[in-house]
Amino acid sequence: MNELWNQIDLSWSWLTSAEQWEGANGIPHRLWQHLIYSGTSLFFAALIGLALGLLVGHTGRGGFLATGLANVARAIPTFGLVLVIVVIDYSITPVLIALVALAVPPILVNTYEGVRGVDADARDAARGMGMTGWGVLWRAELPMAMPLILLGLRTSAIQVVATATLAAYPGFGGLGRYIIDGLARNDYQLVVGGTVLVVALALLVQSVFAVLRRLLVSPGLLGTARS
């Protein structure tokens, strides 16, 4: 127990040390790198997942195939994918591709299920008001599917933030740099400090999505897709 508290004390000292908050290896710089990796990956994953999810959810065509492929993609180990792609092209791009592959399935599946789960009477009412197919999608299906869509985006965002630490394994930056370097040196205060930063960022992301949920979801749907 004393050893545990000693490690916690050392990690706290590391986190609050002035030298850890400046320079190329400082926390702000590593945090910025981590946000760039995570944000870029989530942006492209959202473009792919939302587009496909809305398309197959609205038309009802290819849903089984799309969700099946998404679930298969979930079974691919991200760490192994990073290593394989980096062997082909040693740059940050393969890491981002792996993170996009990780983030697409939850977004795609939740978007599809959210749109397909819209009550048929709501669709009929929208059509009865003279809405076109796109009008039904944007003004009826999308708002009602928003709770599940945000849940998928939140799940992907948290997964990406946690998994972006792998960017440090082939030699790139981000908060994972502290964890990888700490393990290599048996410096556990570095490992714990880096882990605390990643967890704190993940909790911040979760809080951001909680706010977005309040802003974007109709009050009558706020009880939907709670987790």
C-alpha positions as CSV (number, residue, x, y, z in Angstrom):
1,M,0.0,0.0,0.0
2,N,2.8,2.4,0.8
3,E,4.4,1.7,-2.6
4,L,1.1,2.5,-4.3
5,W,0.8,5.8,-2.5
6,N,4.4,6.5,-3.3
7,Q,3.8,6.0,-7.0
8,I,0.7,8.2,-6.8
9,D,2.7,11.0,-5.1
10,L,5.5,10.7,-7.7
11,S,3.0,10.9,-10.5
12,W,1.3,13.9,-9.0
13,S,4.6,15.6,-8.7
14,W,5.4,14.8,-12.3
15,L,2.0,16.2,-13.5
16,T,2.4,19.4,-11.5
17,S,6.0,20.0,-12.3
18,A,6.5,23.2,-14.3
19,E,9.0,21.6,-16.7
20,Q,6.3,19.1,-17.8
21,W,4.2,22.0,-19.2
22,E,6.7,23.5,-21.6
23,G,8.8,22.4,-24.6
24,A,8.3,19.8,-27.3
25,N,7.8,17.0,-24.8
26,G,5.6,19.1,-22.5
27,I,2.0,18.1,-21.7
28,P,0.4,20.9,-23.8
29,H,2.3,19.9,-27.0
30,R,1.6,16.2,-26.5
31,L,-2.0,16.9,-25.7
32,W,-2.3,19.0,-28.9
33,Q,-0.8,16.1,-30.9
34,H,-3.2,13.7,-29.3
35,L,-6.2,15.9,-30.2
36,I,-5.0,16.3,-33.8
37,Y,-4.7,12.5,-34.2
38,S,-8.1,11.9,-32.5
39,G,-10.0,14.7,-34.1
40,T,-8.8,14.0,-37.6
41,S,-9.6,10.3,-37.3
42,L,-13.1,11.0,-35.8
43,F,-13.8,13.6,-38.5
44,F,-13.2,11.1,-41.4
45,A,-14.9,8.3,-39.5
46,A,-18.0,10.5,-39.0
47,L,-18.1,11.4,-42.7
48,I,-18.0,7.7,-43.6
49,G,-20.2,6.3,-40.8
50,L,-22.9,9.0,-41.0
51,A,-23.1,9.0,-44.8
52,L,-23.4,5.2,-45.0
53,G,-25.7,4.9,-41.9
54,L,-28.1,7.6,-43.1
55,L,-28.2,6.1,-46.7
56,V,-28.8,2.5,-45.7
57,G,-31.1,3.5,-42.8
58,H,-33.3,5.7,-45.0
59,T,-33.5,3.4,-48.0
60,G,-33.5,0.1,-46.1
61,R,-31.2,-1.3,-48.7
62,G,-27.9,-3.0,-47.8
63,G,-28.4,-2.6,-44.1
64,F,-27.5,-6.2,-43.3
65,L,-24.4,-6.0,-45.3
66,A,-23.2,-2.7,-44.0
67,T,-23.8,-3.6,-40.3
68,G,-22.3,-7.0,-40.9
69,L,-19.1,-5.6,-42.3
70,A,-19.0,-3.0,-39.5
71,N,-19.2,-5.8,-36.9
72,V,-16.4,-7.7,-38.7
73,A,-14.3,-4.6,-38.6
74,R,-14.7,-4.4,-34.9
75,A,-13.0,-7.8,-34.5
76,I,-9.8,-6.6,-36.2
77,P,-7.2,-5.8,-33.5
78,T,-6.3,-2.1,-33.9
79,F,-2.8,-2.6,-32.6
80,G,-2.1,-5.3,-35.2
81,L,-3.6,-3.2,-37.9
82,V,-1.3,-0.3,-36.9
83,L,1.8,-2.5,-37.0
84,V,0.9,-4.0,-40.4
85,I,0.2,-0.7,-42.1
86,V,3.2,1.1,-40.6
87,V,5.4,-1.6,-42.1
88,I,4.0,-0.6,-45.5
89,D,4.2,3.2,-45.0
90,Y,6.1,4.6,-42.0
91,S,4.2,7.7,-41.3
92,I,1.3,8.9,-39.2
93,T,-1.2,8.3,-42.0
94,P,-1.4,4.5,-41.4
95,V,-2.1,5.2,-37.7
96,L,-4.9,7.5,-38.6
97,I,-6.3,4.9,-41.1
98,A,-6.4,2.4,-38.3
99,L,-8.1,4.8,-35.9
100,V,-10.7,5.6,-38.6
101,A,-11.3,1.9,-39.1
102,L,-11.8,1.6,-35.3
103,A,-14.2,4.5,-35.2
104,V,-16.5,3.9,-38.2
105,P,-18.4,0.8,-36.9
106,P,-20.1,2.3,-33.9
107,I,-21.1,5.4,-35.9
108,L,-22.4,3.5,-38.8
109,V,-24.3,0.9,-36.8
110,N,-25.9,3.4,-34.4
111,T,-26.9,5.8,-37.3
112,Y,-28.4,2.9,-39.2
113,E,-30.3,1.6,-36.2
114,G,-31.4,5.1,-35.2
115,V,-32.9,5.9,-38.6
116,R,-34.5,2.4,-39.1
117,G,-36.0,2.6,-35.7
118,V,-38.0,5.7,-36.5
119,D,-41.7,5.0,-36.2
120,A,-43.4,4.3,-39.5
121,D,-46.3,6.6,-38.6
122,A,-43.8,9.5,-38.2
123,R,-42.5,8.8,-41.7
124,D,-46.0,8.7,-43.2
125,A,-47.0,11.9,-41.4
126,A,-43.9,13.6,-42.9
127,R,-44.8,12.4,-46.4
128,G,-48.4,13.4,-45.9
129,M,-47.1,17.0,-45.3
130,G,-45.5,16.9,-48.8
131,M,-41.9,16.2,-47.8
132,T,-39.6,14.6,-50.3
133,G,-37.5,11.6,-49.4
134,W,-34.6,13.9,-48.4
135,G,-37.0,16.1,-46.4
136,V,-38.3,13.0,-44.5
137,L,-34.6,12.1,-43.7
138,W,-33.5,15.5,-42.6
139,R,-36.6,16.8,-40.9
140,A,-38.1,13.6,-39.4
141,E,-35.7,10.7,-39.3
142,L,-32.5,12.5,-38.4
143,P,-33.9,14.4,-35.4
144,M,-35.5,11.2,-34.0
145,A,-32.4,9.2,-34.6
146,M,-30.1,11.8,-33.0
147,P,-29.9,10.1,-29.5
148,L,-28.5,6.9,-31.0
149,I,-26.3,8.8,-33.5
150,L,-24.7,10.8,-30.7
151,L,-24.2,7.6,-28.7
152,G,-22.3,6.1,-31.6
153,L,-20.2,9.2,-32.0
154,R,-19.4,9.4,-28.3
155,T,-18.5,5.7,-28.2
156,S,-16.1,6.2,-31.2
157,A,-14.6,9.4,-29.8
158,I,-13.8,7.7,-26.5
159,Q,-12.3,4.7,-28.2
160,V,-10.2,6.8,-30.5
161,V,-8.9,9.0,-27.6
162,A,-7.9,5.9,-25.7
163,T,-6.4,4.0,-28.7
164,A,-4.6,7.1,-30.2
165,T,-1.9,6.3,-27.5
166,L,-0.8,3.6,-30.0
167,A,0.6,6.3,-32.3
168,A,3.5,6.5,-29.9
169,Y,4.5,2.9,-30.4
170,P,6.0,3.3,-33.9
171,G,7.6,6.6,-32.7
172,F,5.0,9.3,-33.1
173,G,3.7,11.7,-30.5
174,G,0.6,12.2,-28.4
175,L,-0.1,11.4,-24.8
176,G,0.9,7.8,-25.5
177,R,4.5,9.0,-25.7
178,Y,4.6,9.2,-21.9
179,I,3.2,5.7,-21.5
180,I,5.5,4.0,-24.1
181,D,8.6,5.9,-22.9
182,G,7.7,5.1,-19.3
183,L,7.4,1.4,-20.0
184,A,10.7,1.4,-21.9
185,R,12.5,3.0,-19.0
186,N,10.6,1.3,-16.1
187,D,9.5,4.8,-15.1
188,Y,6.1,4.2,-13.6
189,Q,5.4,7.8,-12.7
190,L,5.6,8.6,-16.4
191,V,3.3,5.7,-17.2
192,V,0.7,6.6,-14.5
193,G,1.0,10.3,-15.4
194,G,0.3,9.6,-19.1
195,T,-2.5,7.3,-18.2
196,V,-4.2,9.9,-16.0
197,L,-4.0,12.4,-18.8
198,V,-5.6,10.0,-21.3
199,V,-8.4,9.1,-18.8
200,A,-9.0,12.8,-18.1
201,L,-9.2,13.6,-21.8
202,A,-11.7,10.7,-22.3
203,L,-13.8,12.0,-19.4
204,L,-13.8,15.5,-21.0
205,V,-14.9,14.1,-24.3
206,Q,-17.8,12.3,-22.5
207,S,-18.8,15.5,-20.9
208,V,-18.8,17.3,-24.2
209,F,-21.1,14.8,-25.7
210,A,-23.4,15.1,-22.7
211,V,-23.7,18.8,-23.4
212,L,-24.2,18.1,-27.2
213,R,-27.0,15.7,-26.3
214,R,-28.8,18.3,-24.3
215,L,-28.4,20.8,-27.1
216,L,-29.2,18.7,-30.1
217,V,-31.8,16.1,-28.9
218,S,-35.4,17.1,-28.5
219,P,-36.5,17.1,-24.8
220,G,-39.1,14.3,-25.6
221,L,-36.3,12.0,-26.8
222,L,-33.8,12.6,-24.0
223,G,-34.7,9.3,-22.3
224,T,-33.7,7.4,-25.5
225,A,-30.5,5.5,-25.8
226,R,-29.2,6.3,-22.3
227,S,-26.0,4.4,-21.3
